[in-house]
Structures are given as structure tokens and as C-alpha cells.
Amino acid sequence: MEFPDEKIALLLTKRDEAVFEQVFKEHYKNLFAYAFNMLKDEDEAEEMVQQVFFKLWERAEHLTFSGSIAAYLYRAVHNESLNFLKHQKVKSVHHLHVAYSMKNKSEQPHSKMISKELEIKFRQALNELPEQCRTVFQMSRFEDLKYREIADKLDISVKTVENHMGKALKLLRTKLVDYFLFLLILLQL
């Protein structure tokens, strides 16, 4: 059965499973092709589209549609894919930064061991941050972006960026407190 977009939107916000399945079947292939065109990776494209539909279902009661369902879905896949690409870029920059930093550190085996352990713990702590919080932290620390630039790129307020940074720094401090002494030793070598 075919419904107009307004009716579909209303039924989606009420978590109508049949309508959700209809929307999924109707749009999945084209959304996948769109994501694949952006990401050039089938697995990641599939992941982005599935993530959009997962969020659509999870947040259904709070969604408002200001246009067609298709436009909403394409915009969501576009944003999800862009966020993924940004995250990949940040990871790449971080790996280069770490490799460069490690290359310039003392060649002593003890120093290398401490550096490697600290890097592993830092990466683990960073990966445990909530996604948006981690993205804000990486953009600030690895891309050297100002809070205003981050806010503009992520379409959030500067206050939200400040809150994410505060949360990220607090969580990282908590997770890495045991390695503070190692860090001090490392910096003296």
C-alpha cells in the first residue's frame, strides 16, 4: 500500500513496523549506491545506510520531516558518510602524528616501550569516548581547529563544542591517570 510522505512520516514517528519495512525496501538500494559513490567501499556504504535506518527507528518518536522521506534519508546518509570520512581523516592524521612523534623520540628501548604503551592506552581511552565527543576532541587536537570552526563544521554551537572538549579531557585524564608518571618520564628523555 502506498501512502503520501506526510502519512509515512506520521506512521514512522509512531514506529509502524510495516511502514518502516516499506521505506527500507523502497530506498535501501539507492541509498547504498549513494553511500558507495561517496565512500568507495561496499562494507562501509552498507554500514552507513544501516546506521541511518537504525537511527531512524531509534529516534522515530522525536523526528520531524520537513520534506520528503527520500530527501531526509539521502541527507542522513550524506551526513553519516561525511562524518565517517572525517573520522577516517582524523585517524590518519593521528597515526601520522604519532609516527612522526615516535620517530623523533629517544631511541632508547625503555623510552620506546613506554611510548608504545602510552600510545595504546591513549588510543583505547580515545575510542571509549562518545562519538561526537571524540570527533570534537580530534578536530581540536589533531586538526588544530578552533572551537568556532568545529562548531561550524559539525553544525553545533560553540558551547556544545566546549562541553564535548571538557568531557573528553576529563574522561581522558581519568583513563590515563596511571600513566601520568610515565608521561613525565617520557617527556624528560
Secondary structure, 3 states (H helix, E strand, C coil): CCCCHHHHHHHHHCCCHHHHHHHHHHHHHHHHHHHHHHHCCHHHHHHHHHHHHHHHHHCHHHCCCCCCHHHHHHHHHHHHHHHHHHHHHHHHHHHHHHHHHHHHCCCCHHHHHHHHHHHHHHHHHHHHCCHHHHHHHHHHHCCCCCHHHHHHHHCCCHHHHHHHHHHHHHHHHHHHHHHHHHHHHHHHC
